[in-house]
Amino acid sequence: MIEMQERTREVNDATYGAWNAHDPDAVAAVFAEDAVLREAGSPDVLRGRAAIRERALALLTAFPDFHLERVDLLIDGERHADRWIMTGTHRGPLFGIPATGRSVRVEGATFTRMGPHGLVVEDIHFADMAGLLAQLGVSA
């Protein structure tokens, strides 16, 4: 159990480090090849490391000064939950919304399941999308 907790913390630290280094390859590297990523409230499901890398690249392009801060991390065996705050300036297209130049601060949480090889096999994100859209000046 302690070994899994240590690996979970390492993966979580690596994830935050990769986002803050603006490295989509490193973001994707913490995921298993067949990992699944879902955004709560969206019917879209990303499947596989390549799709997750493309999503990371899109976010980092939309917010070139993207910063992710971990607020809390709770570990329970192969599962963990973390609460986070993302900040950045909208300088590229995002979800079909052209760059607004506006700064945003978005709170969210991610629920993660680790696989037997110490990589993420499932991520479910809960983000304040209504708040993000309001900050961008877009009505929901």
Stockholm file with secondary structure:
# STOCKHOLM 1.0

chainA/1-140         MIEMQERTREVNDATYGAWNAHDPDAVAAVFAEDAVLREAGSPDVLRGRAAIRERALALLTAFPDFHLERVDLLIDGERHADRWIMTGTHRGPLFGIPATGRSVRVEGATFTRMGPHGLVVEDIHFADMAGLLAQLGVSA
#=GR chainA/1-140 SS CHHHHHHHHHHHHHHHHHHHTTCHHHHHHTEEEEEEEEETTCSCEEESHHHHHHHHHHHHHHCTTCEEEEEEEEEETTEEEEEEEEEEECCSCBTTBCCCCCEEEEEEEEEEEECTTSSEEEEEEEECHHHHHHHTTCCC
#=GC SS_cons         CHHHHHHHHHHHHHHHHHHHTTCHHHHHHTEEEEEEEEETTCSCEEESHHHHHHHHHHHHHHCTTCEEEEEEEEEETTEEEEEEEEEEECCSCBTTBCCCCCEEEEEEEEEEEECTTSSEEEEEEEECHHHHHHHTTCCC
//
